[in-house]
Amino acid sequence: MRILIPVDPEIPVPPPLYGGVERLVDGLIEAYTALGHEVILLAHADSTQKDAFRRFGWPSTHPRGFRNVWKNAWALYRVSRQLKPDVIHSFGRLMYLYPSVLLLGNRVLMTYGRFISPRSTALASLVMGKRLRFSSAAGHMLNHLKCFRRKFTAIYNFTPVDYYIPDEQAEPEYLMFLGRIEDIKGTKECIDVALRCGEKLLIAGNIQPGHEDWFKENIETHLEHPLIEYAGPVNDEQKRHFLRRAKALLFPIKWEEPFGIVMAEAMACGTPVIGFRRGSVPEIIIDGKNGFIVDDVAQMCRAVEKIAEIDRKEVRSDCVERFSREKIAEDYLQVLRAHRKEKQ
């Protein structure tokens, strides 16, 4: 197939620093190409993705404002008219798709990694009809949708399981928190668990802008305790190093996390995850097999005491089976093939 992939215009593919969607797209293009498909990428003009058959830059890197949306929507239309893709797999703005679908009849799989707007998806479904299908990064993201749920398929994000690999020689040393440091991520709850259990806790991640005062009041005050260590922001190599040596990743989220890629990264390293029953946690964690699902700090403490019961090799093998790049690429391709053949 010839697949056109538009991505939001703000960040290049692959991203120089942070960019979860852009990393996902970079890996999918590599996987699609390895399976014999031609991929056209429409992204930030500084994108350096090396596997795409053709690469185009958006005329505007600003995602909002009528003029910017108009420019990018017609850029997508021109690329689609010129190269005639079999299907569009969109990670960009829904508004960009209207000219290509309505004037050229393109078939689109629109993938969401964050909150799904019921109003915009319902409107697009009514206007574009059967030419438009959707996917989400986890099944729970569809819970608030009342209409058009049949047009959605849940397909998880992948993690690079050939990079995040266990270190058989490393001895698990500590509990770990990895992610943005803010209240909804549960960093403070991780400290509570560590102090209650008498376990060392390693905190790694950047302080969410605007949450500096919260960090000083709730996290910094504990950093003099011998059990609590803050490693600061970490790159991929540091992240892998720390995850391999963790007894467990703690994930006490206080919001409906869409996917939580750090859970899959930990599992790829063989490290079990203990998470609150929110967001994607009940989909990612298989209770008692690759971690534990809990409801509060007290239950998390009890789960920490049982963490040695988890077979780290099973944690790794389950992750490879469910979250490898090849598995997720094939899941997407299955939907794209079926959508291409659907009668309009």
Helices and strands as residue ranges (DSSP letters): E 2-6, H 20-34, E 38-43, E 54-57, H 66-83, E 87-90, G 94-97, H 98-104, E 108-112, H 118-128, G 129-131, E 132-136, G 139-142, G 149-151, E 152-154, E 174-178, G 183-185, H 187-197, E 201-204, H 212-218, G 220-222, E 228-232, H 236-244, E 246-251, H 261-268, E 273-276, H 281-284, E 291-294, H 297-305, G 307-309, H 312-323, H 325-341
